């Protein structure tokens, strides 16, 4: 036997092994392919042998050949054979080969399932390891489903080597088989705390990958990761966690606040650049998500920017690159702090490293202002000239255009300059971005009316010099600009200096070499020009000239009629015939110019790119409904197989059903008219329907100020953008001088007055006025278009399937436990074995408690609701209210506390606030404002309602002042929310006003002035031990629930320990009134308090949520309450108590609800609302601040804003509509309000008045 | 996630290719060529990050590479990986190779690509980083090699002898093409613990 083996191996030793193959290939450099093909023949022979060693050797060689690009899939079966060898050596070769060349459509994969399963359970850890490694490369959905359970068992293997591989491969399994995520998640989470650092790192890795795609499902893990972050020393793990936090913070700003400190510490302490860089990155993410409201956040920004500057200045190019990369993230939210490093970034533009130059370019995008745009673009133009590689030059070109066109051409003060830049860019050779330049030219010429004269002149020059652009060969791309040039010259031909010349330029024979679509535009616009020329020539009574023009057309057009391009041909022959007819008329001396120009009368308005998509489906139109019912079966007498002809049948039925009675016809006609009237794209004949566009003060009526004459209108030849720089500089200087004069005057006047509000230096942005007032016509959107921002979601993202709710799995009393169908499939022969499911043997605490039918039913209900939620999510309706939905969802995911105010009380650290605070934000709370009358008291008293209104503490003063301060501070999400709202509002303008208000100044409306921060936290009560702050209303949770079972109001209270001792056993109690009641945990009496589920170590603050039920919401409420707690020192413990007053304002019952202007108008027309109004005197703030304040403090949303007038809307938790019309003139603000509940309205108005009297 | 790991020499000859996503052989070769084209034209003292490998991934992906003497080590990764972390990982990889092959040179990679794969498998699995600790990696690789040897046993002896004989008279196997001074680390990049 042994002899046989030795003999076999002696046979083998003259076989070619991998090394021989490699050597052979190296020795046959000239005829490599031939040599390899003989080798492959040999390999085929070897694979036919029985000896597994020979086969393994062959497979090993195949793996090498695969790397060289040879397809070896034909040997897939042999690879499987080698994989199933019992020897590790061969197994490893087999698995390696499989991992290199197997993929989902390899059919032999299904043969491997059992082999892999066997290897996974092998006693040899390396067999298992090798199988896992291989599987990670070629796992298919089938394999994932069949093996998920086995792999999950391996996650608890005794050997860490196996555990870490099993954990890591789970990510691949989740991707292929998303159903496995829920059952496997608890164990995965467990592995985060595995004693082995490798396993821990693998688990972190997997969860980070999962969370990156669907972060919100992993928010509840934040405390755990927080702990890991503070305890781990493994840089790799730290980096992953910190990156993960970066993904989580946008969803939970409070998390960010907690993170700032440890991250800052890490930044200061770590020596690893990689870690430092990721910390900086995440701090940036946090700051972005907070955007303001952090008291010391400017310090953090400064720290980041300063660290990044160090990176950028480093000689190591990698650090420089990353520094710039991170800088661009800060730029989005804190452009000011980055702008101060402009010098550094401009310097990077000159770097020899292209990657770095590109990064620096990205940064430039955000650094421009009205002031420096020209200067920066000039610098970029220099680079364009210098750049040798076309890719970098093209990148420069797109950046220049991006920079200039950003936010609606906000920074362009002189459009002539911009057109000149565009024209200069056309001189680039061989760029791919001709169409980009062309679309910019078109956009500017169409939307900026004042520039048309200049643009047309430039375009005419371009057309004249078209040969320069196209050269002999068709240089790809750049000739696209001729498309724009031809169109602009044609469309705005009335501005042409010499239309005849341009017409001739457009009809040159050379044009026929241009691409078809450009020729088509040439032909069409030649016709437009022709009409203009005719008009001028007929006017000047030179009949012959007009006839000559016609002759020119007739001579030149046949060239295009012969074009191979259908479009060109068609247009040309059509226009040719037309011109011939015109010529005939001219010969009879008929005046035709008027009629010809009527062909091209009217103005084209720009249409927003998404307009078509946004056309709402009219009410009552069901796109899926049959237009004609398919005939019922009885009617179809013909015996043709239905399956084939079913589609044709409606046609038959039509002819059969023609005899509809007159009435029915009339009714249908009426309905159709109605529908057409609602359809913005239906061209309406009746004058009444046209007024939609005509009557409203359209674009025509907006005064277009004449161009400032400091800029010469005619630039000889092609323009030079540089000259504008000088002109601009002079102009600005002049302006500045004027302004200074004015300001001096003002100062004199104001000296006696209150003093200036902003003393902006001459350099400030606002001072730079555009060279000429430019109206930028906004793009048209269909009426009633739905604002939405998620048009660009990728439906094919594999990670979408992993968007699975995991939270309640983790909490022990999960609300959506694993259903039977969710268990991982287990291989079984008999039904009896099914019982041994992974869920039951592994995670007993997570199994559905089927023995508790009561609970289960409620769980089911919730589950249903969740499903509903998900369905809703899908529906388009919901998409548009993305934010809104998000809140609802979150609430559903996390908000167990909404109906059970008892928060989990396992942890006592600061960290515990994280998951719950999530809830606070997202579950949308309504809290009542504690007014200044909340009186701090230090001494005890047992009855909760005793002696609450005698101030014993001298801190009253301080309380008041601190309250105001607090109000100005923290703002976080609310600010964000408002931004969203504003954005929404902006969107809204676009569609709601139709043609009415379509013109916006350069830039956007929102960019006025930064709003002062506001906060909804205010002091509730304070003494020397503890401070309580409460959050003023956000929103109300679960609106639907509220409408049915009374309204719930959630109050978040922050408890802050001010003393040096531990505070524990805190009990929060209020004296219920008839109207408002604190929801207490089940089983406790009406006078029992709510036990605060945490203790407070010295200096720590934490937050608790309390739920109140409120019956009537029309009146403000006050509730008295007491907080009792034990102060524990080393040697003693004292009982203490603190009284407070909760104040529920009417405002706190309002929910910010977006409303569209059409719905708003309907509401106002309905007549159900009562009216009331209020006047505010001496309001000293900009109008948008005023609106922001109302939005923020009183939960309104802006429906529409026109100049100094805005309509706002809000809704109460019980469904009352509240509408406001806010007008301002000078310092007086008048608010007209309507609401279906007059008492509520009165109170809300009072509160608004109070808000503004305070400031 | 790591999308692909490529090693090729200064002439673009592949020495190892590991794709964690399926591509056809032709596409793989094209990716290697394109990556080589991108990487090879870069100067020595520019940054080690590259965007715009059109074939792999797209905007979310980056090429992170290091150049050691005759070899380029290129990792194609998405944004969930830390750039500096991956640079460190490449360093760990090369150092591990150096330990396992005892003063590694390009020829080691040429003739023992299977071993390189095995070492890599202990570091990166299915596109995710499995282990960053060099000692741990070497320990596992050694243990597996030992197992392989014990399996070959006596039966493997003649084959080894022949292989030794084959290698003896081969002047074309100089060991002087060293991979360069891998002991020089990038400043400020302490490796992982």
HADDOCK unambig.tbl for C-alpha pairs under 7 A between the chains (distance, minus, plus):
assign (segid A and resid 5 and name CA) (segid B and resid 155 and name CA) 6.59 0.50 0.50
assign (segid A and resid 6 and name CA) (segid B and resid 155 and name CA) 5.51 0.50 0.50
assign (segid A and resid 9 and name CA) (segid B and resid 155 and name CA) 6.48 0.50 0.50
assign (segid A and resid 9 and name CA) (segid B and resid 159 and name CA) 6.78 0.50 0.50
assign (segid A and resid 10 and name CA) (segid B and resid 158 and name CA) 6.61 0.50 0.50
assign (segid A and resid 13 and name CA) (segid B and resid 159 and name CA) 5.03 0.50 0.50
assign (segid A and resid 13 and name CA) (segid B and resid 162 and name CA) 6.51 0.50 0.50
assign (segid A and resid 19 and name CA) (segid B and resid 111 and name CA) 5.34 0.50 0.50
assign (segid A and resid 22 and name CA) (segid B and resid 111 and name CA) 6.40 0.50 0.50
assign (segid A and resid 67 and name CA) (segid B and resid 16 and name CA) 6.97 0.50 0.50
assign (segid A and resid 67 and name CA) (segid B and resid 17 and name CA) 6.26 0.50 0.50
assign (segid A and resid 69 and name CA) (segid B and resid 25 and name CA) 5.07 0.50 0.50
assign (segid A and resid 69 and name CA) (segid B and resid 26 and name CA) 6.26 0.50 0.50
assign (segid A and resid 69 and name CA) (segid B and resid 29 and name CA) 5.90 0.50 0.50
assign (segid A and resid 70 and name CA) (segid B and resid 25 and name CA) 6.52 0.50 0.50
assign (segid A and resid 71 and name CA) (segid B and resid 25 and name CA) 6.14 0.50 0.50
assign (segid A and resid 88 and name CA) (segid B and resid 148 and name CA) 6.75 0.50 0.50
assign (segid A and resid 89 and name CA) (segid B and resid 148 and name CA) 5.31 0.50 0.50
assign (segid A and resid 103 and name CA) (segid B and resid 22 and name CA) 6.16 0.50 0.50
assign (segid A and resid 133 and name CA) (segid B and resid 121 and name CA) 6.73 0.50 0.50
assign (segid A and resid 133 and name CA) (segid B and resid 125 and name CA) 5.92 0.50 0.50
assign (segid A and resid 133 and name CA) (segid B and resid 126 and name CA) 6.97 0.50 0.50
assign (segid A and resid 136 and name CA) (segid B and resid 125 and name CA) 6.63 0.50 0.50
assign (segid A and resid 136 and name CA) (segid B and resid 126 and name CA) 4.68 0.50 0.50
assign (segid A and resid 137 and name CA) (segid B and resid 20 and name CA) 6.12 0.50 0.50
assign (segid A and resid 137 and name CA) (segid B and resid 126 and name CA) 5.20 0.50 0.50
assign (segid A and resid 198 and name CA) (segid B and resid 131 and name CA) 6.57 0.50 0.50
assign (segid A and resid 202 and name CA) (segid B and resid 130 and name CA) 6.39 0.50 0.50
assign (segid A and resid 234 and name CA) (segid B and resid 192 and name CA) 6.73 0.50 0.50
assign (segid A and resid 234 and name CA) (segid B and resid 193 and name CA) 5.77 0.50 0.50
assign (segid A and resid 235 and name CA) (segid B and resid 192 and name CA) 5.88 0.50 0.50
assign (segid A and resid 235 and name CA) (segid B and resid 193 and name CA) 6.94 0.50 0.50
assign (segid A and resid 236 and name CA) (segid B and resid 192 and name CA) 6.51 0.50 0.50
assign (segid A and resid 272 and name CA) (segid B and resid 188 and name CA) 6.21 0.50 0.50
assign (segid A and resid 272 and name CA) (segid B and resid 189 and name CA) 5.82 0.50 0.50
assign (segid A and resid 272 and name CA) (segid B and resid 190 and name CA) 5.96 0.50 0.50
assign (segid A and resid 273 and name CA) (segid B and resid 188 and name CA) 5.81 0.50 0.50
assign (segid A and resid 273 and name CA) (segid B and resid 189 and name CA) 6.11 0.50 0.50
assign (segid A and resid 274 and name CA) (segid B and resid 84 and name CA) 5.00 0.50 0.50
assign (segid A and resid 274 and name CA) (segid B and resid 85 and name CA) 5.97 0.50 0.50
assign (segid A and resid 317 and name CA) (segid B and resid 46 and name CA) 5.65 0.50 0.50
assign (segid A and resid 317 and name CA) (segid B and resid 47 and name CA) 4.53 0.50 0.50
assign (segid A and resid 318 and name CA) (segid B and resid 47 and name CA) 4.51 0.50 0.50
assign (segid A and resid 318 and name CA) (segid B and resid 48 and name CA) 6.08 0.50 0.50
assign (segid A and resid 321 and name CA) (segid B and resid 47 and name CA) 6.88 0.50 0.50
assign (segid A and resid 353 and name CA) (segid B and resid 46 and name CA) 5.52 0.50 0.50
assign (segid A and resid 355 and name CA) (segid B and resid 50 and name CA) 6.53 0.50 0.50
